[in-house]
Amino acid sequence: MNIGALSVSMSTASTSQSMSILMLDKVLDTAEETSDVLTEMMESVTIPGLGEHIDIRA
């Protein structure tokens, strides 16, 4: 393998790795936003009377 081909190969690998890291960062940001929205939705749902009475008869 000559120097030119090796240089191109290493550059391509570096670019691919950089893109993978950027995509992972974007996926993590999206997951965090989604979890925040789900948490807000769960906190906003209230069911009146839930948990007030417990039936202990079997």
PDB file with SEQRES, HELIX, SHEET and CRYST1 records, atoms N, CA, C and O in Angstrom:
SEQRES   1 A   58  MET ASN ILE GLY ALA LEU SER VAL SER MET SER THR ALA          
SEQRES   2 A   58  SER THR SER GLN SER MET SER ILE LEU MET LEU ASP LYS          
SEQRES   3 A   58  VAL LEU ASP THR ALA GLU GLU THR SER ASP VAL LEU THR          
SEQRES   4 A   58  GLU MET MET GLU SER VAL THR ILE PRO GLY LEU GLY GLU          
SEQRES   5 A   58  HIS ILE ASP ILE ARG ALA                                      
HELIX    1 AA1 ILE A    3  SER A   44  1                                  42    
CRYST1    1.000    1.000    1.000  90.00  90.00  90.00 P 1           1          
ATOM      1  N   MET A   1       0.855  -1.165   0.000  1.00  0.00           N  
ATOM      2  CA  MET A   1       0.000   0.000   0.000  1.00  0.00           C  
ATOM      3  C   MET A   1       0.906   1.235   0.000  1.00  0.00           C  
ATOM      4  O   MET A   1       1.851   1.328   0.783  1.00  0.00           O  
ATOM      5  N   ASN A   2       0.607   2.151  -0.867  1.00  0.00           N  
ATOM      6  CA  ASN A   2       1.443   3.348  -0.918  1.00  0.00           C  
ATOM      7  C   ASN A   2       0.970   4.404   0.089  1.00  0.00           C  
ATOM      8  O   ASN A   2      -0.098   4.272   0.687  1.00  0.00           O  
ATOM      9  N   ILE A   3       1.764   5.427   0.260  1.00  0.00           N  
ATOM     10  CA  ILE A   3       1.504   6.469   1.261  1.00  0.00           C  
ATOM     11  C   ILE A   3       0.196   7.218   0.959  1.00  0.00           C  
ATOM     12  O   ILE A   3      -0.577   7.519   1.869  1.00  0.00           O  
ATOM     13  N   GLY A   4      -0.040   7.512  -0.315  1.00  0.00           N  
ATOM     14  CA  GLY A   4      -1.251   8.248  -0.693  1.00  0.00           C  
ATOM     15  C   GLY A   4      -2.512   7.479  -0.343  1.00  0.00           C  
ATOM     16  O   GLY A   4      -3.452   8.051   0.208  1.00  0.00           O  
ATOM     17  N   ALA A   5      -2.544   6.196  -0.654  1.00  0.00           N  
ATOM     18  CA  ALA A   5      -3.713   5.373  -0.356  1.00  0.00           C  
ATOM     19  C   ALA A   5      -3.909   5.233   1.153  1.00  0.00           C  
ATOM     20  O   ALA A   5      -5.039   5.250   1.641  1.00  0.00           O  
ATOM     21  N   LEU A   6      -2.825   5.098   1.875  1.00  0.00           N  
ATOM     22  CA  LEU A   6      -2.900   5.001   3.329  1.00  0.00           C  
ATOM     23  C   LEU A   6      -3.452   6.290   3.926  1.00  0.00           C  
ATOM     24  O   LEU A   6      -4.265   6.253   4.849  1.00  0.00           O  
ATOM     25  N   SER A   7      -3.016   7.415   3.404  1.00  0.00           N  
ATOM     26  CA  SER A   7      -3.483   8.709   3.882  1.00  0.00           C  
ATOM     27  C   SER A   7      -4.979   8.861   3.643  1.00  0.00           C  
ATOM     28  O   SER A   7      -5.711   9.304   4.527  1.00  0.00           O  
ATOM     29  N   VAL A   8      -5.427   8.499   2.463  1.00  0.00           N  
ATOM     30  CA  VAL A   8      -6.855   8.591   2.144  1.00  0.00           C  
ATOM     31  C   VAL A   8      -7.655   7.656   3.043  1.00  0.00           C  
ATOM     32  O   VAL A   8      -8.715   8.030   3.545  1.00  0.00           O  
ATOM     33  N   SER A   9      -7.155   6.450   3.245  1.00  0.00           N  
ATOM     34  CA  SER A   9      -7.842   5.477   4.084  1.00  0.00           C  
ATOM     35  C   SER A   9      -7.957   5.978   5.520  1.00  0.00           C  
ATOM     36  O   SER A   9      -9.015   5.847   6.135  1.00  0.00           O  
ATOM     37  N   MET A  10      -6.890   6.547   6.058  1.00  0.00           N  
ATOM     38  CA  MET A  10      -6.916   7.058   7.425  1.00  0.00           C  
ATOM     39  C   MET A  10      -7.845   8.265   7.547  1.00  0.00           C  
ATOM     40  O   MET A  10      -8.536   8.418   8.554  1.00  0.00           O  
ATOM     41  N   SER A  11      -7.861   9.107   6.539  1.00  0.00           N  
ATOM     42  CA  SER A  11      -8.737  10.269   6.545  1.00  0.00           C  
ATOM     43  C   SER A  11     -10.203   9.844   6.506  1.00  0.00           C  
ATOM     44  O   SER A  11     -11.043  10.415   7.201  1.00  0.00           O  
ATOM     45  N   THR A  12     -10.498   8.845   5.693  1.00  0.00           N  
ATOM     46  CA  THR A  12     -11.862   8.337   5.602  1.00  0.00           C  
ATOM     47  C   THR A  12     -12.298   7.732   6.928  1.00  0.00           C  
ATOM     48  O   THR A  12     -13.426   7.950   7.371  1.00  0.00           O  
ATOM     49  N   ALA A  13     -11.419   6.981   7.558  1.00  0.00           N  
ATOM     50  CA  ALA A  13     -11.736   6.374   8.852  1.00  0.00           C  
ATOM     51  C   ALA A  13     -11.974   7.451   9.907  1.00  0.00           C  
ATOM     52  O   ALA A  13     -12.887   7.329  10.724  1.00  0.00           O  
ATOM     53  N   SER A  14     -11.170   8.488   9.894  1.00  0.00           N  
ATOM     54  CA  SER A  14     -11.320   9.577  10.855  1.00  0.00           C  
ATOM     55  C   SER A  14     -12.647  10.305  10.642  1.00  0.00           C  
ATOM     56  O   SER A  14     -13.339  10.637  11.605  1.00  0.00           O  
ATOM     57  N   THR A  15     -12.994  10.549   9.393  1.00  0.00           N  
ATOM     58  CA  THR A  15     -14.254  11.224   9.083  1.00  0.00           C  
ATOM     59  C   THR A  15     -15.439  10.359   9.508  1.00  0.00           C  
ATOM     60  O   THR A  15     -16.417  10.862  10.061  1.00  0.00           O  
ATOM     61  N   SER A  16     -15.345   9.076   9.248  1.00  0.00           N  
ATOM     62  CA  SER A  16     -16.412   8.154   9.630  1.00  0.00           C  
ATOM     63  C   SER A  16     -16.581   8.124  11.141  1.00  0.00           C  
ATOM     64  O   SER A  16     -17.707   8.121  11.637  1.00  0.00           O  
ATOM     65  N   GLN A  17     -15.480   8.101  11.874  1.00  0.00           N  
ATOM     66  CA  GLN A  17     -15.550   8.093  13.326  1.00  0.00           C  
ATOM     67  C   GLN A  17     -16.159   9.391  13.847  1.00  0.00           C  
ATOM     68  O   GLN A  17     -16.959   9.368  14.783  1.00  0.00           O  
ATOM     69  N   SER A  18     -15.790  10.513  13.253  1.00  0.00           N  
ATOM     70  CA  SER A  18     -16.343  11.801  13.673  1.00  0.00           C  
ATOM     71  C   SER A  18     -17.850  11.847  13.438  1.00  0.00           C  
ATOM     72  O   SER A  18     -18.597  12.342  14.282  1.00  0.00           O  
ATOM     73  N   MET A  19     -18.296  11.334  12.296  1.00  0.00           N  
ATOM     74  CA  MET A  19     -19.728  11.307  11.999  1.00  0.00           C  
ATOM     75  C   MET A  19     -20.464  10.406  12.993  1.00  0.00           C  
ATOM     76  O   MET A  19     -21.564  10.736  13.435  1.00  0.00           O  
ATOM     77  N   SER A  20     -19.867   9.285  13.340  1.00  0.00           N  
ATOM     78  CA  SER A  20     -20.495   8.370  14.295  1.00  0.00           C  
ATOM     79  C   SER A  20     -20.659   9.042  15.659  1.00  0.00           C  
ATOM     80  O   SER A  20     -21.689   8.880  16.314  1.00  0.00           O  
ATOM     81  N   ILE A  21     -19.665   9.779  16.077  1.00  0.00           N  
ATOM     82  CA  ILE A  21     -19.723  10.475  17.366  1.00  0.00           C  
ATOM     83  C   ILE A  21     -20.795  11.561  17.331  1.00  0.00           C  
ATOM     84  O   ILE A  21     -21.541  11.723  18.297  1.00  0.00           O  
ATOM     85  N   LEU A  22     -20.880  12.303  16.234  1.00  0.00           N  
ATOM     86  CA  LEU A  22     -21.899  13.342  16.106  1.00  0.00           C  
ATOM     87  C   LEU A  22     -23.301  12.743  16.113  1.00  0.00           C  
ATOM     88  O   LEU A  22     -24.211  13.294  16.733  1.00  0.00           O  
ATOM     89  N   MET A  23     -23.478  11.618  15.426  1.00  0.00           N  
ATOM     90  CA  MET A  23     -24.790  10.967  15.402  1.00  0.00           C  
ATOM     91  C   MET A  23     -25.171  10.458  16.798  1.00  0.00           C  
ATOM     92  O   MET A  23     -26.322  10.596  17.211  1.00  0.00           O  
ATOM     93  N   LEU A  24     -24.225   9.878  17.514  1.00  0.00           N  
ATOM     94  CA  LEU A  24     -24.490   9.402  18.868  1.00  0.00           C  
ATOM     95  C   LEU A  24     -24.877  10.562  19.777  1.00  0.00           C  
ATOM     96  O   LEU A  24     -25.781  10.426  20.602  1.00  0.00           O  
ATOM     97  N   ASP A  25     -24.208  11.691  19.637  1.00  0.00           N  
ATOM     98  CA  ASP A  25     -24.526  12.874  20.427  1.00  0.00           C  
ATOM     99  C   ASP A  25     -25.956  13.333  20.146  1.00  0.00           C  
ATOM    100  O   ASP A  25     -26.689  13.685  21.070  1.00  0.00           O  
ATOM    101  N   LYS A  26     -26.350  13.329  18.877  1.00  0.00           N  
ATOM    102  CA  LYS A  26     -27.705  13.731  18.503  1.00  0.00           C  
ATOM    103  C   LYS A  26     -28.740  12.755  19.052  1.00  0.00           C  
ATOM    104  O   LYS A  26     -29.796  13.176  19.523  1.00  0.00           O  
ATOM    105  N   VAL A  27     -28.450  11.464  18.997  1.00  0.00           N  
ATOM    106  CA  VAL A  27     -29.364  10.449  19.527  1.00  0.00           C  
ATOM    107  C   VAL A  27     -29.534  10.627  21.032  1.00  0.00           C  
ATOM    108  O   VAL A  27     -30.649  10.526  21.544  1.00  0.00           O  
ATOM    109  N   LEU A  28     -28.455  10.887  21.736  1.00  0.00           N  
ATOM    110  CA  LEU A  28     -28.533  11.095  23.189  1.00  0.00           C  
ATOM    111  C   LEU A  28     -29.354  12.342  23.524  1.00  0.00           C  
ATOM    112  O   LEU A  28     -30.140  12.331  24.471  1.00  0.00           O  
ATOM    113  N   ASP A  29     -29.174  13.414  22.748  1.00  0.00           N  
ATOM    114  CA  ASP A  29     -29.963  14.628  22.970  1.00  0.00           C  
ATOM    115  C   ASP A  29     -31.448  14.359  22.756  1.00  0.00           C  
ATOM    116  O   ASP A  29     -32.287  14.804  23.540  1.00  0.00           O  
ATOM    117  N   THR A  30     -31.763  13.633  21.697  1.00  0.00           N  
ATOM    118  CA  THR A  30     -33.157  13.314  21.391  1.00  0.00           C  
ATOM    119  C   THR A  30     -33.761  12.442  22.486  1.00  0.00           C  
ATOM    120  O   THR A  30     -34.906  12.658  22.883  1.00  0.00           O  
ATOM    121  N   ALA A  31     -33.017  11.472  22.973  1.00  0.00           N  
ATOM    122  CA  ALA A  31     -33.509  10.595  24.044  1.00  0.00           C  
ATOM    123  C   ALA A  31     -33.759  11.400  25.318  1.00  0.00           C  
ATOM    124  O   ALA A  31     -34.739  11.161  26.023  1.00  0.00           O  
ATOM    125  N   GLU A  32     -32.885  12.338  25.609  1.00  0.00           N  
ATOM    126  CA  GLU A  32     -33.067  13.168  26.802  1.00  0.00           C  
ATOM    127  C   GLU A  32     -34.318  14.030  26.678  1.00  0.00           C  
ATOM    128  O   GLU A  32     -35.085  14.151  27.633  1.00  0.00           O  
ATOM    129  N   GLU A  33     -34.530  14.631  25.503  1.00  0.00           N  
ATOM    130  CA  GLU A  33     -35.719  15.450  25.292  1.00  0.00           C  
ATOM    131  C   GLU A  33     -36.982  14.607  25.403  1.00  0.00           C  
ATOM    132  O   GLU A  33     -37.972  15.039  25.994  1.00  0.00           O  
ATOM    133  N   THR A  34     -36.948  13.412  24.840  1.00  0.00           N  
ATOM    134  CA  THR A  34     -38.103  12.524  24.894  1.00  0.00           C  
ATOM    135  C   THR A  34     -38.415  12.125  26.328  1.00  0.00           C  
ATOM    136  O   THR A  34     -39.579  12.096  26.727  1.00  0.00           O  
ATOM    137  N   SER A  35     -37.391  11.821  27.096  1.00  0.00           N  
ATOM    138  CA  SER A  35     -37.631  11.435  28.495  1.00  0.00           C  
ATOM    139  C   SER A  35     -38.181  12.608  29.300  1.00  0.00           C  
ATOM    140  O   SER A  35     -39.018  12.414  30.182  1.00  0.00           O  
ATOM    141  N   ASP A  36     -37.720  13.815  29.007  1.00  0.00           N  
ATOM    142  CA  ASP A  36     -38.256  14.995  29.697  1.00  0.00           C  
ATOM    143  C   ASP A  36     -39.740  15.181  29.401  1.00  0.00           C  
ATOM    144  O   ASP A  36     -40.530  15.469  30.300  1.00  0.00           O  
ATOM    145  N   VAL A  37     -40.112  15.013  28.134  1.00  0.00           N  
ATOM    146  CA  VAL A  37     -41.510  15.169  27.736  1.00  0.00           C  
ATOM    147  C   VAL A  37     -42.366  14.081  28.378  1.00  0.00           C  
ATOM    148  O   VAL A  37     -43.457  14.366  28.872  1.00  0.00           O  
ATOM    149  N   LEU A  38     -41.887  12.847  28.376  1.00  0.00           N  
ATOM    150  CA  LEU A  38     -42.643  11.756  28.998  1.00  0.00           C  
ATOM    151  C   LEU A  38     -42.815  11.976  30.495  1.00  0.00           C  
ATOM    152  O   LEU A  38     -43.880  11.699  31.048  1.00  0.00           O  
ATOM    153  N   THR A  39     -41.775  12.470  31.148  1.00  0.00           N  
ATOM    154  CA  THR A  39     -41.867  12.752  32.579  1.00  0.00           C  
ATOM    155  C   THR A  39     -42.910  13.831  32.848  1.00  0.00           C  
ATOM    156  O   THR A  39     -43.701  13.708  33.783  1.00  0.00           O  
ATOM    157  N   GLU A  40     -42.917  14.878  32.045  1.00  0.00           N  
ATOM    158  CA  GLU A  40     -43.909  15.951  32.202  1.00  0.00           C  
ATOM    159  C   GLU A  40     -45.318  15.415  31.983  1.00  0.00           C  
ATOM    160  O   GLU A  40     -46.239  15.768  32.719  1.00  0.00           O  
ATOM    161  N   MET A  41     -45.491  14.559  30.969  1.00  0.00           N  
ATOM    162  CA  MET A  41     -46.813  13.990  30.701  1.00  0.00           C  
ATOM    163  C   MET A  41     -47.285  13.132  31.862  1.00  0.00           C  
ATOM    164  O   MET A  41     -48.451  13.200  32.250  1.00  0.00           O  
ATOM    165  N   MET A  42     -46.395  12.328  32.416  1.00  0.00           N  
ATOM    166  CA  MET A  42     -46.769  11.460  33.528  1.00  0.00           C  
ATOM    167  C   MET A  42     -47.115  12.270  34.771  1.00  0.00           C  
ATOM    168  O   MET A  42     -48.016  11.899  35.524  1.00  0.00           O  
ATOM    169  N   GLU A  43     -46.412  13.362  34.987  1.00  0.00           N  
ATOM    170  CA  GLU A  43     -46.686  14.196  36.152  1.00  0.00           C  
ATOM    171  C   GLU A  43     -47.992  14.964  36.004  1.00  0.00           C  
ATOM    172  O   GLU A  43     -48.631  15.294  37.003  1.00  0.00           O  
ATOM    173  N   SER A  44     -48.397  15.252  34.771  1.00  0.00           N  
ATOM    174  CA  SER A  44     -49.604  16.038  34.557  1.00  0.00           C  
ATOM    175  C   SER A  44     -50.883  15.201  34.612  1.00  0.00           C  
ATOM    176  O   SER A  44     -51.974  15.754  34.748  1.00  0.00           O  
ATOM    177  N   VAL A  45     -50.760  13.880  34.508  1.00  0.00           N  
ATOM    178  CA  VAL A  45     -51.932  13.011  34.554  1.00  0.00           C  
ATOM    179  C   VAL A  45     -52.283  12.726  36.008  1.00  0.00           C  
ATOM    180  O   VAL A  45     -51.480  12.183  36.767  1.00  0.00           O  
ATOM    181  N   THR A  46     -53.486  13.100  36.370  1.00  0.00           N  
ATOM    182  CA  THR A  46     -53.956  12.798  37.719  1.00  0.00           C  
ATOM    183  C   THR A  46     -55.286  12.072  37.613  1.00  0.00           C  
ATOM    184  O   THR A  46     -56.141  12.435  36.806  1.00  0.00           O  
ATOM    185  N   ILE A  47     -55.449  11.067  38.416  1.00  0.00           N  
ATOM    186  CA  ILE A  47     -56.702  10.317  38.455  1.00  0.00           C  
ATOM    187  C   ILE A  47     -57.300  10.536  39.835  1.00  0.00           C  
ATOM    188  O   ILE A  47     -56.761  10.060  40.834  1.00  0.00           O  
ATOM    189  N   PRO A  48     -58.422  11.262  39.891  1.00  0.00           N  
ATOM    190  CA  PRO A  48     -59.033  11.559  41.189  1.00  0.00           C  
ATOM    191  C   PRO A  48     -59.372  10.286  41.949  1.00  0.00           C  
ATOM    192  O   PRO A  48     -59.930   9.346  41.382  1.00  0.00           O  
ATOM    193  N   GLY A  49     -59.039  10.257  43.210  1.00  0.00           N  
ATOM    194  CA  GLY A  49     -59.381   9.142  44.065  1.00  0.00           C  
ATOM    195  C   GLY A  49     -58.431   7.960  43.994  1.00  0.00           C  
ATOM    196  O   GLY A  49     -58.599   6.993  44.738  1.00  0.00           O  
ATOM    197  N   LEU A  50     -57.461   8.012  43.138  1.00  0.00           N  
ATOM    198  CA  LEU A  50     -56.539   6.889  42.989  1.00  0.00           C  
ATOM    199  C   LEU A  50     -55.717   6.725  44.256  1.00  0.00           C  
ATOM    200  O   LEU A  50     -55.045   7.662  44.685  1.00  0.00           O  
ATOM    201  N   GLY A  51     -55.765   5.563  44.847  1.00  0.00           N  
ATOM    202  CA  GLY A  51     -54.978   5.269  46.026  1.00  0.00           C  
ATOM    203  C   GLY A  51     -55.608   5.678  47.339  1.00  0.00           C  
ATOM    204  O   GLY A  51     -54.996   5.506  48.393  1.00  0.00           O  
ATOM    205  N   GLU A  52     -56.831   6.221  47.302  1.00  0.00           N  
ATOM    206  CA  GLU A  52     -57.489   6.646  48.541  1.00  0.00           C  
ATOM    207  C   GLU A  52     -58.062   5.471  49.328  1.00  0.00           C  
ATOM    208  O   GLU A  52     -58.100   5.505  50.558  1.00  0.00           O  
ATOM    209  N   HIS A  53     -58.504   4.443  48.629  1.00  0.00           N  
ATOM    210  CA  HIS A  53     -59.146   3.310  49.272  1.00  0.00           C  
ATOM    211  C   HIS A  53     -58.401   2.043  48.914  1.00  0.00           C  
ATOM    212  O   HIS A  53     -58.033   1.824  47.759  1.00  0.00           O  
ATOM    213  N   ILE A  54     -58.181   1.205  49.926  1.00  0.00           N  
ATOM    214  CA  ILE A  54     -57.517  -0.077  49.695  1.00  0.00           C  
ATOM    215  C   ILE A  54     -58.457  -1.182  50.162  1.00  0.00           C  
ATOM    216  O   ILE A  54     -58.919  -1.168  51.303  1.00  0.00           O  
ATOM    217  N   ASP A  55     -58.737  -2.131  49.288  1.00  0.00           N  
ATOM    218  CA  ASP A  55     -59.579  -3.256  49.628  1.00  0.00           C  
ATOM    219  C   ASP A  55     -58.701  -4.355  50.192  1.00  0.00           C  
ATOM    220  O   ASP A  55     -57.910  -4.965  49.474  1.00  0.00           O  
ATOM    221  N   ILE A  56     -58.848  -4.604  51.501  1.00  0.00           N  
ATOM    222  CA  ILE A  56     -57.968  -5.601  52.124  1.00  0.00           C  
ATOM    223  C   ILE A  56     -58.646  -6.953  52.316  1.00  0.00           C  
ATOM    224  O   ILE A  56     -58.044  -7.877  52.864  1.00  0.00           O  
ATOM    225  N   ARG A  57     -59.897  -7.076  51.866  1.00  0.00           N  
ATOM    226  CA  ARG A  57     -60.590  -8.360  51.946  1.00  0.00           C  
ATOM    227  C   ARG A  57     -60.195  -9.207  50.750  1.00  0.00           C  
ATOM    228  O   ARG A  57     -60.143  -8.724  49.619  1.00  0.00           O  
ATOM    229  N   ALA A  58     -59.921 -10.459  51.011  1.00  0.00           N  
ATOM    230  CA  ALA A  58     -59.529 -11.357  49.924  1.00  0.00           C  
ATOM    231  C   ALA A  58     -60.709 -12.084  49.357  1.00  0.00           C  
ATOM    232  O   ALA A  58     -60.557 -12.881  48.432  1.00  0.00           O  
TER     233      ALA A  58                                                      
END                                                                             
